Amino acid sequence: MSESATSGARGISVASAFAGMRSVAPVVFRAGCPDCRGRFELAASALRLAIGATSRTTFYSFTCPECGAAVRKPAGERIVELLTGGGVRTLRLHSM
């Protein structure tokens, strides 16, 4: 990077960089329950992501807010990317 490209960034404080932001909308994820067929939105805090060594051991889970069923669904690369980017708590599973 040239000096002119980085020199302007040095003068910006954290306060001024975030001065225009008022609030951040919480991330919500759409989900469905295979038991009751309910469709709903869940906050990141309602989901858990487990990342295993294989696609069979990588999944996300939540409790259905409509029927209370424990739901577990497979998570491919894109789902993992979306969930981790949205702040879902992640557990890394280690193979033995």
Phi, psi and omega in degrees: 000143179281162182297323182293330180287332182259343185294327179291329182288335182293330184274359183268127176272164178298318181300317181287328179296326182256009184300325182280349182275130178263309179202162179249128179290136179294147179280133175234149181240138175276137180215168178219151180258125178288341181280304184261355181066016178291148176239136186199174175247141181235142173286160179304326181292343180272353182249154173229141180240129176246124180250115181254187182285338182229171177295333178288337182251015175247119186204165171239156182217158178197167174258128180296124180288346182267318183242351178083006181290144173279122184247135178228126182229148179294150180233110175282182183303316182294318178296316178302316180299314180294315182293315180293321178294334180269004175089016178288134179296134187241138176242126177265123179270134180256137177277150182250000000 
